[in-house]
Amino acid sequence: MKNYITTPIYYVNGEAHIGHAYTTFIADTLARYSRLVGNDTYFLTGTDEHGQKIEEAAKKLNKPTQQFADEISATFRNLWDEFDISYDQFIRTTDADHKIGVQAAFAKMYENGDIYKDFYEGNYCVSCETFFPESQLMDGGCCPDCGRATSIVKEESYFFRLSKYERPLLEYYEAHPEFILPKSRRNEVISFVRGGLTDLSVTRTSFSWGVHLPETLNEPKHVMYVWLDALMNYATALGYGTDEAKMAFWPANVQLVGKDILRFHAIYWPAFLMSLGLPLPKHIAAHGWWTRDGEKMSKSKGNVVDPREVSNHYGVENFRYFMMREVPFGQDGDFSQRALIDRMNSDLSNDLGNLLNRIIGMSEKYSDFNVDSKDVAQYHAKELSDAHESLKAAENYLFELQPHRYLEELWRVFTIGNKAIEEHAPWVKIKEGRNDEALATVALVANLLAKASVLLHPVMPQTTTKIADALGFEITTDSYNALIKNGALLNPFTIKKIPPLFPRIEEPLMAEAPKAMIEEAPKAEPKPAMVDKKETTLSEEGLITIDQFFQTSIKIGTVLDAEEVPKSSKLLKLQVDLGEETPRQIVAGIREYYSAQSMIGTQVCVVANLKPAKLMGLLSEGMILAAKDADGLSLVRPEKPRLSGSSVG
């Protein structure tokens, strides 16, 4: 079986951050698992290097654009190499073969009648490399995606007939419910497409840093729209338009993206593929964003987490484990030094590392390091059965893109091992002369460690290689088939005494912590300017002025995700799109009247300029408006769908 796995190609407008690392860790885990089970696997990552934004960034630094792209692209590749990412190809959109492939795709779409020439006039966002109709703009003509100012651009352009694919896309989503993962994101995409698709401008003439059109069109001033160029990388990496031998890997099995670029991958990309007559990927999987100690990361706050510094301080595999275990895929995650240390001390040191240390110590004491599985099934059939159930469940969760649940099931196996030692107390049985039973318990735990380590290998390959070496076997497709698929036990072996894998970590002094993880000292908030008291208080009649009313910012928000707050019968945690760079987390006391599922995809009115507050330890960045009377509570909503971020008032 062939299996093609991709990360998004990362835009070279800055060095890699924690979000890039998260996507790449998950993709690497999927690729390693795919190889482990015997699939012919191809894993692609790389960098996206064209567009006006890159051209302008290079000019600001007084560097040739290609040199600028080379330098930033190298930082990504070097980091992935440091992290031992097992990619098969690192593609760059400045590669010659990629350009040829993109030109071939453009020519085919043109021949199919899906690309035509016209003029475009509208608001263009350089940051997002996207035109927006006036109806979608935020206050002051700002971009609805990133909030930055747009500029009016009029230029000749080629257009892709995206509107032609509105119905085929909706039919495909209906027929393939697993196409977009997690499923909560599917409704968001379907809602957008049902709102109507307009044809997409796919060339630019206002800058030159991009892939030029095929020579047959004789259009030297046109370069391709960066998203058409970038999305085609997944096919050109396999030789589309050049040497197509590797196209046997198409369609991709899993294409991982951040939720901010889901629309491009779940709407534009499949439409392009339909035009080219290529099958669509099996899964487009969108993950959430990462915050830092409950706050959005930004350079101005000084709270951006540098993945290299975290890795250097705590170890790349501990970092990988934390990120994939800490947050459900698709939801936003929060990075904190305390949470990372807790995971390392509890899960890794106590549950896994200490379990291995215990059986090494017992085998040394009771059997001169020799371990034999011959009596395990006789004395521990129940533990083996429970462990195999968890191992099977773990694999199912990985297929469903739930790596946190995958790891939870593996840790159940380690828990079975720790509990078996406590319940069967080999040291007691040795004293009673029941040596066979005592040694069977030691061998049971060795087998549980071996089996769970095989499936942990895609997440922590270096760690599990050490465990397997101590237990006298190698992690290969053969050992996967034997220990996992066939339920076999280890052959007799001599266990190796190795140093502890996960020494406990005491929280470091702040001076010892990585620079990127040190919180800045709180700065004194500026005192409000003195104003006329009568302008800031209610009149005797309880009335306010129009100026006072407009001090409150109320915006239309679209609920992207919702979940119940544990231990609360009233609160829901919502992720709300307010047309900003990232969604806001809002904790609302509406659970008694609205279920989490019913909120997803709906629009609400949000007080957007409230000072953030914490409710039950969760950061809330706004307030949802609702009315309540004797008949219950009802949310205040727009009469018709409106663009996220639209002002109310």
C-alpha positions as CSV (number, residue, x, y, z in Angstrom):
1,M,0.0,0.0,0.0
2,K,1.3,3.5,-0.9
3,N,0.8,6.3,1.6
4,Y,1.5,10.0,0.8
5,I,1.7,12.4,3.8
6,T,2.3,16.1,3.5
7,T,2.7,19.2,5.8
8,P,1.8,22.6,4.4
9,I,4.7,24.2,2.8
10,Y,5.8,27.0,5.2
11,Y,5.9,30.6,4.0
12,V,9.4,32.1,4.2
13,N,8.3,35.4,5.8
14,G,9.8,34.3,9.1
15,E,11.6,31.5,10.9
16,A,9.8,28.3,12.2
17,H,7.7,28.7,15.3
18,I,5.9,26.2,17.6
19,G,2.9,25.9,15.3
20,H,5.2,24.8,12.4
21,A,6.8,22.3,14.8
22,Y,3.5,20.9,15.8
23,T,2.3,20.2,12.3
24,T,5.6,18.7,11.3
25,F,5.7,16.4,14.4
26,I,2.3,15.0,13.6
27,A,3.2,14.4,10.0
28,D,6.4,12.8,11.0
29,T,4.6,10.5,13.4
30,L,2.1,9.5,10.7
31,A,4.9,8.8,8.2
32,R,6.9,6.7,10.7
33,Y,3.8,4.7,11.7
34,S,3.0,4.1,8.0
35,R,6.5,2.8,7.4
36,L,6.4,0.7,10.6
37,V,3.3,-1.2,9.4
38,G,4.9,-1.9,6.1
39,N,3.4,0.8,3.8
40,D,5.4,2.3,0.9
41,T,5.5,5.8,2.3
42,Y,6.4,9.2,0.9
43,F,6.5,12.2,3.3
44,L,6.7,15.7,1.9
45,T,7.5,19.1,3.6
46,G,9.1,22.3,2.3
47,T,8.7,26.0,1.9
48,D,6.5,28.4,-0.1
49,E,8.7,31.2,-1.5
50,H,6.8,33.3,-4.0
51,G,4.5,36.3,-3.8
52,Q,4.5,40.1,-3.3
53,K,5.0,39.8,0.5
54,I,8.4,38.0,0.0
55,E,9.5,40.4,-2.7
56,E,8.8,43.4,-0.4
57,A,10.4,41.7,2.6
58,A,13.6,41.2,0.6
59,K,13.6,44.8,-0.6
60,K,13.4,46.1,3.0
61,L,16.5,44.1,3.9
62,N,18.2,45.2,0.7
63,K,18.7,41.6,-0.4
64,P,18.1,39.8,-3.7
65,T,14.7,38.0,-3.3
66,Q,16.2,34.6,-4.1
67,Q,18.9,35.1,-1.5
68,F,16.3,36.1,1.1
69,A,14.2,33.0,0.2
70,D,17.3,30.7,0.4
71,E,18.2,31.9,3.8
72,I,14.8,31.5,5.4
73,S,14.1,28.2,3.7
74,A,17.4,26.9,5.1
75,T,16.3,27.7,8.6
76,F,13.3,25.4,8.2
77,R,15.2,22.6,6.7
78,N,18.0,22.8,9.3
79,L,15.5,22.7,12.1
80,W,13.7,19.7,10.8
81,D,17.1,17.9,10.4
82,E,18.0,18.8,14.0
83,F,14.6,17.3,15.0
84,D,15.3,14.2,13.0
85,I,12.2,14.7,10.8
86,S,12.0,11.7,8.4
87,Y,10.9,13.6,5.3
88,D,11.5,12.0,1.9
89,Q,11.5,15.3,0.1
90,F,11.9,19.0,1.1
91,I,10.3,20.9,-1.8
92,R,10.8,24.6,-2.5
93,T,8.5,26.5,-4.9
94,T,11.6,28.1,-6.4
95,D,12.7,24.6,-7.6
96,A,12.9,24.3,-11.4
97,D,10.8,21.1,-11.6
98,H,8.1,22.7,-9.5
99,K,7.8,25.7,-11.8
100,I,7.6,23.4,-14.9
101,G,4.9,21.4,-13.2
102,V,2.8,24.4,-12.2
103,Q,3.0,25.8,-15.8
104,A,1.8,22.4,-17.1
105,A,-1.1,22.5,-14.7
106,F,-2.0,26.1,-15.7
107,A,-1.9,25.1,-19.4
108,K,-4.2,22.2,-18.8
109,M,-6.7,24.2,-16.9
110,Y,-6.6,26.8,-19.6
111,E,-7.2,24.2,-22.3
112,N,-10.1,22.8,-20.3
113,G,-11.8,26.2,-20.4
114,D,-11.4,26.7,-16.6
115,I,-9.1,29.7,-16.9
116,Y,-10.0,32.8,-18.8
117,K,-8.7,36.4,-19.1
118,D,-10.4,39.5,-17.7
119,F,-9.8,42.6,-15.6
120,Y,-9.9,42.7,-11.8
121,E,-10.5,45.7,-9.7
122,G,-10.8,45.3,-5.9
123,N,-9.2,45.4,-2.5
124,Y,-6.0,43.4,-2.3
125,C,-4.3,42.3,0.9
126,V,-0.6,41.9,0.4
127,S,-0.2,39.9,3.7
128,C,-2.8,37.3,2.7
129,E,-2.0,37.6,-1.1
130,T,-5.8,37.7,-1.7
131,F,-8.4,40.0,-3.3
132,F,-11.6,40.6,-1.3
133,P,-14.9,42.0,-2.5
134,E,-16.1,45.1,-0.7
135,S,-18.9,43.2,1.1
136,Q,-16.3,41.2,3.0
137,L,-14.1,44.0,4.2
138,M,-13.9,45.1,7.8
139,D,-14.2,48.7,9.0
140,G,-12.0,51.1,7.0
141,G,-11.4,48.6,4.2
142,C,-9.4,46.2,6.2
143,C,-8.8,42.5,5.4
144,P,-11.4,40.2,6.9
145,D,-8.7,37.5,7.5
146,C,-5.8,39.4,9.1
147,G,-7.3,42.8,9.8
148,R,-4.5,44.7,7.9
149,A,-5.3,47.5,5.5
150,T,-6.0,46.6,1.9
151,S,-5.3,48.6,-1.2
152,I,-7.4,49.2,-4.3
153,V,-5.8,47.3,-7.2
154,K,-6.9,47.2,-10.8
155,E,-5.1,44.9,-13.1
156,E,-5.5,42.5,-16.0
157,S,-5.8,39.0,-14.6
158,Y,-6.5,35.4,-15.6
159,F,-9.4,33.9,-13.6
160,F,-10.1,30.3,-12.5
161,R,-13.8,29.2,-12.8
162,L,-14.1,28.4,-9.2
163,S,-17.9,29.0,-9.4
164,K,-18.2,26.1,-11.7
165,Y,-17.1,23.7,-8.9
166,E,-19.4,24.9,-6.2
167,R,-21.9,22.1,-6.7
168,P,-19.3,19.4,-7.3
169,L,-17.5,20.4,-4.1
170,L,-20.6,20.2,-2.0
171,E,-21.5,16.8,-3.5
172,Y,-18.0,15.6,-2.7
173,Y,-18.2,16.8,0.9
174,E,-21.5,15.0,1.2
175,A,-20.2,11.7,-0.3
176,H,-16.9,11.8,1.7
177,P,-17.6,13.0,5.3
178,E,-14.0,12.0,6.3
179,F,-12.5,14.4,3.7
180,I,-12.2,17.2,6.2
181,L,-10.9,16.4,9.7
182,P,-11.8,17.1,12.4
183,K,-15.4,16.9,11.5
184,S,-16.1,20.2,13.3
185,R,-14.2,22.0,10.6
186,R,-16.3,20.4,7.9
187,N,-19.4,22.5,8.6
188,E,-17.3,25.7,8.4
189,V,-16.1,24.8,4.9
190,I,-19.6,23.7,3.7
191,S,-21.1,26.9,5.0
192,F,-18.6,29.0,3.1
193,V,-19.2,27.1,-0.2
194,R,-22.9,27.3,0.2
195,G,-22.6,31.0,0.5
196,G,-21.5,31.1,-3.1
197,L,-18.1,30.8,-4.8
198,T,-16.9,33.5,-7.2
199,D,-14.2,33.0,-9.8
200,L,-10.7,33.3,-8.5
201,S,-8.1,35.7,-9.9
202,V,-5.0,33.4,-10.5
203,T,-2.4,35.8,-11.9
204,R,-0.8,39.1,-11.0
205,T,0.9,41.8,-13.0
206,S,1.9,44.2,-10.2
207,F,5.0,42.2,-9.1
208,S,7.3,39.7,-10.8
209,W,8.4,37.3,-8.0
210,G,6.5,34.2,-9.0
211,V,6.0,31.5,-11.5
212,H,5.5,32.9,-15.0
213,L,2.8,31.6,-17.3
214,P,3.5,29.0,-20.0
215,E,5.3,30.5,-23.0
216,T,2.5,29.3,-25.3
217,L,0.3,32.1,-23.8
218,N,2.8,34.8,-24.5
219,E,2.1,36.7,-21.3
220,P,5.5,37.7,-19.9
221,K,4.1,40.3,-17.5
222,H,1.8,37.8,-15.7
223,V,2.9,35.6,-12.7
224,M,0.8,33.0,-11.1
225,Y,-1.3,33.7,-7.9
226,V,0.8,32.4,-5.0
227,W,-1.9,30.0,-3.8
228,L,-2.2,28.3,-7.2
229,D,1.6,28.0,-7.3
230,A,1.9,26.8,-3.7
231,L,-0.9,24.2,-3.7
232,M,0.4,22.5,-6.8
233,N,3.6,21.6,-4.8
234,Y,1.8,18.5,-3.5
235,A,1.6,17.2,-7.1
236,T,4.8,18.6,-8.6
237,A,6.8,17.0,-5.8
238,L,5.7,13.7,-7.3
239,G,6.8,14.8,-10.7
240,Y,3.5,16.2,-12.1
241,G,4.4,17.8,-15.5
242,T,7.9,16.5,-15.5
243,D,8.8,12.9,-14.6
244,E,5.6,11.4,-13.3
245,A,6.9,8.1,-12.0
246,K,6.2,9.1,-8.3
247,M,2.6,10.1,-9.2
248,A,1.7,6.5,-8.2
249,F,1.7,7.9,-4.6
250,W,-1.2,10.2,-5.5
251,P,-3.8,10.8,-4.1
252,A,-2.4,11.9,-0.7
253,N,-3.7,10.0,2.3
254,V,-3.3,12.8,4.8
255,Q,-2.6,16.5,4.1
256,L,-2.0,18.4,7.4
257,V,-2.7,22.1,7.5
258,G,-3.3,24.8,10.1
259,K,-6.9,25.9,10.4
260,D,-6.1,29.4,9.1
261,I,-5.3,27.9,5.6
262,L,-8.1,25.2,5.6
263,R,-10.2,27.2,3.1
264,F,-7.5,27.1,0.5
265,H,-6.9,23.4,1.0
266,A,-10.5,22.3,1.3
267,I,-12.0,24.5,-1.5
268,Y,-9.4,25.9,-3.9
269,W,-7.2,22.8,-3.9
270,P,-9.9,20.2,-4.7
271,A,-11.3,22.5,-7.3
272,F,-7.9,22.7,-9.0
273,L,-7.6,18.9,-8.9
274,M,-11.1,18.4,-10.3
275,S,-10.1,20.7,-13.2
276,L,-6.9,18.6,-13.8
277,G,-8.8,15.3,-13.6
278,L,-6.8,14.2,-10.6
279,P,-8.4,12.3,-7.6
280,L,-8.8,14.3,-4.4
281,P,-6.8,13.6,-1.2
282,K,-8.4,11.2,1.3
283,H,-8.1,13.6,4.2
284,I,-7.5,17.3,4.7
285,A,-6.7,17.6,8.4
286,A,-6.7,21.0,10.1
287,H,-5.2,21.6,13.5
288,G,-5.6,24.5,15.9
289,W,-3.3,27.2,17.1
290,W,-1.0,27.4,20.1
291,T,-1.2,30.0,22.8
292,R,1.4,30.7,25.6
293,D,0.1,30.5,29.2
294,G,-3.4,31.3,28.0
295,E,-2.3,34.3,25.8
296,K,-1.8,34.7,22.1
297,M,1.8,34.7,21.1
298,S,3.3,37.8,19.6
299,K,6.8,39.3,19.2
300,S,5.6,42.5,20.9
301,K,4.7,40.6,24.0
302,G,8.0,38.6,24.0
303,N,6.1,35.4,24.6
304,V,6.8,33.5,21.3
305,V,8.0,30.0,22.0
306,D,11.1,29.1,20.0
307,P,10.9,25.3,19.3
308,R,14.7,25.0,19.1
309,E,15.2,26.4,22.5
310,V,12.6,24.2,24.1
311,S,14.1,21.2,22.4
312,N,17.6,22.1,23.5
313,H,16.5,22.5,27.1
314,Y,14.1,19.5,27.5
315,G,14.8,17.2,24.6
316,V,13.1,17.0,21.2
317,E,11.3,13.7,21.9
318,N,9.9,15.0,25.2
319,F,8.8,18.1,23.3
320,R,7.1,15.9,20.6
321,Y,5.3,13.9,23.2
322,F,4.0,16.9,25.1
323,M,2.6,18.6,22.0
324,M,0.8,15.6,20.7
325,R,-0.5,14.4,24.1
326,E,-1.5,17.8,25.5
327,V,-4.3,18.9,23.2
328,P,-7.0,17.2,21.1
329,F,-6.2,17.6,17.4
330,G,-8.2,20.4,15.8
331,Q,-8.5,22.4,19.0
332,D,-6.2,25.3,20.1
333,G,-3.5,24.3,22.6
334,D,-1.7,26.1,25.3
335,F,2.0,25.8,25.9
336,S,3.4,26.3,29.4
337,Q,6.7,25.4,30.9
338,R,4.8,24.0,34.0
339,A,2.6,21.7,31.9
340,L,5.6,20.4,29.9
341,I,7.5,19.6,33.1
342,D,4.4,17.9,34.6
343,R,4.1,15.7,31.6
344,M,7.7,14.7,31.7
345,N,7.7,13.9,35.4
346,S,4.4,12.2,35.5
347,D,3.9,10.4,32.2
348,L,7.5,9.9,31.1
349,S,9.4,9.5,34.3
350,N,6.9,7.9,36.6
351,D,4.7,5.8,34.3
352,L,7.2,4.8,31.6
353,G,10.8,5.3,32.7
354,N,10.2,4.0,36.2
355,L,8.4,0.9,34.9
356,L,11.4,-0.1,32.9
357,N,13.8,0.6,35.8
358,R,11.7,-1.6,38.1
359,I,11.8,-4.7,35.9
360,I,15.5,-4.2,35.2
361,G,16.1,-4.2,39.0
362,M,13.8,-7.2,39.7
363,S,15.3,-9.3,36.8
364,E,18.8,-8.5,38.1
365,K,17.8,-9.6,41.6
366,Y,15.7,-12.6,40.8
367,S,17.0,-14.1,37.5
368,D,20.4,-12.7,36.7
369,F,18.9,-10.4,34.1
370,N,17.3,-13.3,32.2
371,V,13.6,-12.9,31.1
372,D,11.4,-15.7,29.7
373,S,7.8,-15.3,28.6
374,K,6.9,-19.0,28.9
375,D,4.5,-18.6,31.9
376,V,3.1,-15.1,31.1
377,A,-0.1,-16.4,29.4
378,Q,-0.8,-18.8,32.2
379,Y,-0.7,-16.3,35.0
380,H,-1.6,-13.0,33.2
381,A,-4.1,-13.7,30.5
382,K,-6.4,-10.9,31.7
383,E,-3.6,-8.3,31.6
384,L,-2.5,-9.4,28.1
385,S,-6.1,-9.2,26.9
386,D,-6.6,-5.7,28.3
387,A,-3.4,-4.5,26.8
388,H,-4.2,-5.8,23.4
389,E,-7.6,-4.0,23.5
390,S,-5.8,-0.7,24.2
391,L,-3.2,-1.3,21.5
392,K,-6.0,-1.9,19.0
393,A,-7.9,1.1,20.1
394,A,-4.7,3.2,19.9
395,E,-4.2,2.4,16.2
396,N,-7.8,3.3,15.4
397,Y,-7.3,6.7,17.0
398,L,-4.3,7.4,14.9
399,F,-6.3,6.6,11.7
400,E,-8.8,9.1,12.9
401,L,-6.1,11.8,13.5
402,Q,-6.5,11.8,17.2
403,P,-2.9,11.5,18.4
404,H,-3.7,12.5,22.0
405,R,-6.1,9.6,22.2
406,Y,-3.5,7.3,20.6
407,L,-1.0,8.2,23.4
408,E,-3.7,7.9,26.1
409,E,-4.3,4.2,25.0
410,L,-0.6,3.4,25.0
411,W,-0.3,4.8,28.5
412,R,-3.1,2.5,29.6
413,V,-0.8,-0.3,28.8
414,F,2.0,1.1,31.0
415,T,-0.7,1.5,33.7
416,I,-1.6,-2.2,33.4
417,G,2.1,-3.0,33.9
418,N,2.5,-0.8,37.0
419,K,-0.7,-2.1,38.5
420,A,0.4,-5.7,37.8
421,I,3.6,-5.2,39.8
422,E,1.7,-3.8,42.8
423,E,-1.0,-6.4,42.7
424,H,1.2,-9.5,42.2
425,A,4.2,-8.3,44.3
426,P,6.9,-10.5,42.8
427,W,9.1,-9.8,45.8
428,V,6.5,-11.5,48.1
429,K,6.2,-14.5,45.8
430,I,10.0,-14.9,45.6
431,K,10.0,-15.1,49.5
432,E,7.2,-17.7,49.3
433,G,9.2,-19.8,46.8
434,R,6.7,-19.1,44.0
435,N,9.4,-18.1,41.6
436,D,7.6,-19.0,38.4
437,E,4.7,-16.7,39.2
438,A,7.1,-13.9,40.2
439,L,9.2,-14.2,37.1
440,A,6.0,-14.4,34.9
441,T,5.0,-10.9,36.3
442,V,8.4,-9.5,35.4
443,A,8.1,-11.0,31.9
444,L,4.6,-9.7,31.6
445,V,5.7,-6.1,32.2
446,A,8.7,-6.6,29.8
447,N,6.2,-7.7,27.1
448,L,3.8,-4.8,27.8
449,L,6.7,-2.4,27.6
450,A,7.8,-3.9,24.3
451,K,4.4,-3.9,22.7
452,A,3.5,-0.3,23.7
453,S,7.0,0.9,22.7
454,V,6.5,-0.5,19.2
455,L,3.5,1.8,18.8
456,L,5.2,4.7,20.7
457,H,8.1,4.4,18.2
458,P,6.6,6.8,15.6
459,V,6.3,9.5,18.4
460,M,9.6,8.9,20.2
461,P,11.9,6.9,17.9
462,Q,15.1,7.4,19.8
463,T,13.6,6.7,23.2
464,T,11.9,3.5,22.1
465,T,15.0,2.3,20.3
466,K,16.7,2.4,23.7
467,I,13.8,0.5,25.3
468,A,13.8,-2.1,22.6
469,D,17.5,-2.6,22.9
470,A,17.2,-3.1,26.6
471,L,14.5,-5.7,26.0
472,G,16.5,-7.6,23.4
473,F,14.6,-6.9,20.2
474,E,14.5,-4.3,17.3
475,I,11.5,-2.2,16.3
476,T,10.7,-3.2,12.7
477,T,7.8,-4.2,10.6
478,D,8.4,-7.8,11.6
479,S,8.3,-7.0,15.3
480,Y,5.2,-4.9,14.7
481,N,3.5,-7.8,13.0
482,A,4.6,-10.3,15.7
483,L,3.9,-8.3,18.8
484,I,1.0,-6.1,17.8
485,K,-0.9,-7.9,14.9
486,N,-0.3,-11.5,16.0
487,G,-0.1,-10.9,19.8
488,A,3.1,-12.8,20.2
489,L,5.4,-12.6,23.2
490,L,9.1,-11.9,23.4
491,N,11.6,-14.7,23.0
492,P,13.8,-15.4,26.0
493,F,16.4,-12.6,26.3
494,T,18.9,-11.0,28.7
495,I,17.7,-7.6,29.8
496,K,20.2,-4.7,29.6
497,K,20.8,-2.4,32.5
498,I,20.6,1.2,31.1
499,P,20.6,4.6,32.8
500,P,17.2,6.1,33.6
501,L,15.5,7.4,30.5
502,F,13.7,10.3,32.1
503,P,15.3,11.7,35.2
504,R,12.9,13.8,37.1
505,I,13.0,17.5,36.4
506,E,12.7,20.1,39.1
507,E,11.4,23.4,37.7
508,P,14.4,25.4,36.8
509,L,15.2,28.8,38.1
510,M,14.0,31.4,35.7
511,A,17.6,32.3,34.9
512,E,18.2,28.7,33.8
513,A,15.1,28.5,31.6
514,P,15.3,29.0,27.8
515,K,15.2,32.7,27.0
516,A,12.0,32.2,24.9
517,M,10.2,30.6,27.8
518,I,11.0,33.3,30.4
519,E,8.0,35.5,31.1
520,E,8.7,39.2,31.0
521,A,8.2,41.1,34.2
522,P,4.8,42.6,34.3
523,K,4.8,46.2,33.2
524,A,2.8,48.9,34.9
525,E,-0.3,49.7,33.0
526,P,-0.5,53.4,32.0
527,K,-3.0,55.4,34.0
528,P,-6.0,56.5,32.0
529,A,-5.9,60.1,30.8
530,M,-7.9,62.6,32.8
531,V,-11.2,63.4,31.1
532,D,-14.2,65.5,32.0
533,K,-16.1,63.6,34.6
534,K,-19.5,64.4,33.1
535,E,-18.5,62.7,29.9
536,T,-17.8,59.3,31.7
537,T,-20.8,59.0,34.0
538,L,-24.5,58.5,33.5
539,S,-26.8,61.4,33.6
540,E,-29.4,61.7,36.3
541,E,-31.9,60.0,33.9
542,G,-29.5,57.1,33.4
543,L,-28.8,58.0,29.8
544,I,-25.4,57.9,28.0
545,T,-24.1,59.9,25.1
546,I,-23.6,58.5,21.6
547,D,-19.9,58.8,22.2
548,Q,-20.1,56.6,25.3
549,F,-22.1,54.0,23.4
550,F,-19.5,53.8,20.7
551,Q,-16.8,53.1,23.3
552,T,-18.3,49.5,23.3
553,S,-17.2,47.5,20.3
554,I,-19.8,44.9,19.4
555,K,-18.9,42.6,16.5
556,I,-20.4,39.6,14.6
557,G,-18.6,36.4,15.4
558,T,-18.8,33.0,13.9
559,V,-18.5,30.0,16.3
560,L,-15.8,27.7,14.9
561,D,-15.7,25.2,17.7
562,A,-17.4,24.6,21.1
563,E,-17.0,22.3,24.0
564,E,-18.3,21.8,27.5
565,V,-16.2,23.1,30.4
566,P,-15.6,20.1,32.7
567,K,-17.0,20.4,36.2
568,S,-19.4,23.2,35.1
569,S,-23.0,22.8,34.4
570,K,-23.3,26.3,32.9
571,L,-20.2,27.1,30.9
572,L,-19.3,26.4,27.2
573,K,-15.8,27.2,25.8
574,L,-16.2,28.7,22.3
575,Q,-13.7,29.5,19.6
576,V,-15.1,32.5,17.8
577,D,-13.9,34.1,14.5
578,L,-14.1,37.9,14.8
579,G,-12.3,38.5,11.5
580,E,-9.0,38.8,13.4
581,E,-5.7,36.9,12.7
582,T,-6.7,34.2,15.2
583,P,-10.1,33.2,16.7
584,R,-10.9,34.3,20.2
585,Q,-11.7,32.0,23.1
586,I,-14.9,33.0,24.9
587,V,-16.3,31.2,27.9
588,A,-20.1,31.7,28.0
589,G,-22.6,30.7,30.6
590,I,-25.1,29.3,28.1
591,R,-24.8,25.5,28.5
592,E,-28.2,25.2,30.2
593,Y,-29.8,26.5,27.0
594,Y,-27.5,25.6,24.1
595,S,-25.5,22.4,23.5
596,A,-21.9,22.7,22.3
597,Q,-22.7,21.0,19.0
598,S,-25.6,23.4,18.3
599,M,-23.3,26.4,18.6
600,I,-20.8,25.3,15.9
601,G,-21.2,27.3,12.7
602,T,-23.7,29.8,14.2
603,Q,-23.2,33.6,14.4
604,V,-23.4,35.6,17.6
605,C,-22.9,39.2,18.8
606,V,-19.7,39.7,20.8
607,V,-18.6,42.6,23.0
608,A,-15.1,42.6,21.6
609,N,-13.2,45.2,23.7
610,L,-13.7,43.8,27.2
611,K,-10.6,43.2,29.2
612,P,-9.8,39.4,29.1
613,A,-10.8,37.5,32.3
614,K,-10.5,34.0,33.6
615,L,-13.5,31.8,34.3
616,M,-12.7,28.5,36.1
617,G,-9.1,29.0,35.0
618,L,-10.0,29.5,31.3
619,L,-9.2,32.7,29.5
620,S,-12.3,34.5,28.1
621,E,-11.6,37.2,25.5
622,G,-15.1,38.7,25.1
623,M,-18.7,38.4,26.0
624,I,-21.6,37.0,24.0
625,L,-24.8,39.0,24.1
626,A,-28.0,37.3,25.1
627,A,-31.5,38.2,26.5
628,K,-33.1,36.4,29.3
629,D,-36.7,36.4,30.7
630,A,-39.1,34.0,32.3
631,D,-39.0,31.8,29.2
632,G,-35.3,31.3,29.3
633,L,-32.2,32.7,27.5
634,S,-31.9,33.6,23.8
635,L,-28.7,34.7,22.0
636,V,-28.7,37.9,20.2
637,R,-27.9,37.0,16.5
638,P,-27.8,38.8,13.1
639,E,-31.0,38.4,11.1
640,K,-28.9,37.2,8.1
641,P,-25.3,35.8,7.9
642,R,-22.8,38.5,8.1
643,L,-19.0,38.6,7.6
644,S,-17.1,37.7,10.8
645,G,-15.8,40.9,12.4
646,S,-18.6,43.1,11.1
647,S,-19.4,45.9,13.6
648,V,-22.8,46.2,15.3
649,G,-24.1,49.6,15.9
